[in-house]
Amino acid sequence: MIHYVSKRFPKLTETFVVEEVLGLEAAGERVIIDSLEPPLDEPRSPGTARLRAKIRYVPEDPSRWQSFAAHAPLALRRPRTWLRLRRRAKADGTWEEFRRAGLVARRTMAQRARHVHTHFAYYCADVGGMAAALAGRPFTVTAHANDIWQDRNAPHLARRLSRAAGIVTPTEYNARHLREVVPDVPVHVVPNSVTEAEQFRAPADGPLLCVGRLVPKKGIDTVIAAFAELAPTWPELTLELIGEGHIEDELRELAASLGVEGKVAFLGPQPPDAVRDAYRRCSLIALACRITQDGDRDGLPIVLLEALAHGLPVVTTDAVGISEVVKHRQTGLLVPPDDPAALAAGIAELLSDRALADELGAAGRRFVRDRLSWDAKIESLRDVFGLSWAPGP
């Protein structure tokens, strides 16, 4: 059994975690999930209903009795480990995480889980790492993007990863940095995967699509500016934006200032089925990822992989690890970040040359099918988890 410890589960923008757990279950593994925060009021992935894993929501502030009942047996069983972790938690400001780790560790042991894993090197990695140590189980973490690079997370990264027996990350771009941060911890590149989609040809007269949270690192302001440059030449073209975020008002104001507010549809967050419909309805997808001033950035956006899986032509930026999958003029077009004119030129080329658009779409779909299958990812994860290990009593 594998014990997943998540900051929040389920989460609409993290459907890949749901799919990963489903893949492990299909491979014969049992999974339990502890979520440290309740789910948001948002659409859910249909895969959530298929999970066999039992989800528990760990109290944010355990009562004194809950904490004592969880920690007392752990302290008796592994006194040196418990005292060491307690001292360190008091010293480095992770006392609340230590208290909650006791509740997680007790479930690990009660369910005889043989491995603890977290997605994202947020405070859930502190909780998961301490819980694994208290329970005497191996611990791994998948590090993605914001949790690695953003200024408020980067100072804690070494501590959160230091307890891991292994780190998983989706790109070589991330891996090079992580090996510098924790040189003694093995880092495994396990690319993100998506489900193979039904083959289709992107329509020549569909909208332009952009899918992503409305936050600075997604570069959606660049997409809107590029779209505005295209509007005089393609007056019938519209732009669909799927996602929500704290800069939505700014983006709406930008569209209005550029005179395209009537052609930009802010569709908000959408369930996976609606996003898949958009992949089939639109002519191409544009995403203008960037590195922000506070260090925040994407790793490899899942929406790009999903678009490739559907054969949808892609225009995006040559930033972070994107070029490991979107290869210029092979599986898509790459342009520099923060360059609306270059993005507009790339979009215009695919709108004008549908033969090239079809060729890139088909090549992207083959790449995902051949290199990014779920079966390969699950096999790699099981190797990282070392699932031949068996716990003692």
Number of C-alpha atoms within 10 A of each C-alpha: 18 22 26 27 29 25 22 17 24 22 20 20 19 15 18 17 19 20 20 18 24 22 18 20 17 12 13 10 14 17 22 21 22 24 20 22 17 16 15 12 8 12 14 19 21 13 14 18 9 11 17 13 17 10 16 17 15 17 14 13 12 15 11 9 9 15 17 16 14 20 22 13 13 22 17 10 14 14 14 12 16 22 12 10 19 17 11 14 18 12 10 10 10 16 17 14 22 26 25 26 28 29 23 30 28 20 20 26 20 10 14 18 22 24 24 29 25 27 23 22 28 21 20 26 30 24 28 35 32 30 31 28 20 27 29 20 23 21 26 25 28 21 25 21 21 20 22 27 21 17 14 14 17 19 12 17 22 16 17 24 25 18 20 25 19 20 27 25 23 21 23 18 18 22 19 12 13 22 15 11 17 18 12 12 18 15 24 19 17 20 21 20 24 22 16 18 16 10 14 14 16 22 15 17 14 18 20 23 25 25 27 23 21 22 16 19 21 23 23 26 23 24 27 24 21 23 28 23 19 17 15 10 10 13 9 11 18 20 24 19 21 21 18 17 13 11 15 18 11 12 20 17 13 16 20 14 11 13 12 19 19 10 19 20 14 16 12 16 20 19 15 17 11 11 18 15 10 22 27 20 19 22 26 28 24 26 24 26 28 23 19 13 11 11 17 22 23 21 23 25 18 19 18 25 25 22 27 31 27 26 30 33 33 29 27 25 25 20 20 19 17 21 19 14 21 25 15 17 14 16 26 25 24 23 20 16 19 19 16 22 18 16 28 22 16 20 26 17 15 22 21 11 12 16 11 17 28 21 16 26 28 23 21 29 24 18 19 25 18 11 14 21 17 20 14 14 20 21 14 16 16 14 11 18 23 13 14 9 11 13 14 9 5
